[in-house]
Amino acid sequence: MQDIDQAYKALGIDPDRQKTVGDEEIIGIYRSRWSSSGPTGRSDLKVALRTLGNARSSRPMLDAAADSKYSLISVCSIH
């Protein structure tokens, strides 16, 4: 399992902000980074989001990390 600080860093979030950044903002960052990442990067992002979702007991974050279909839809809808 990934360290919580490492998970924040993988998403480009300063670990010092973990108490002030909301779940929806984290999901937004995840989705934004997903669209510009390759397969390895996407896997790392998914692990990071799942790690934070577990640490924060956030069902929306866990659902976003588990939903690969959404990731494809979000990429298509951005373009």
Secondary structure, 3 states (H helix, E strand, C coil): CCCHHHHHHHCCCCHHHCCCCCHHHHHHHHHHHHHCCCHHHHHHHHHHHHHHHHHHCCHHHHHHHHCHHHHHHHHHHHC
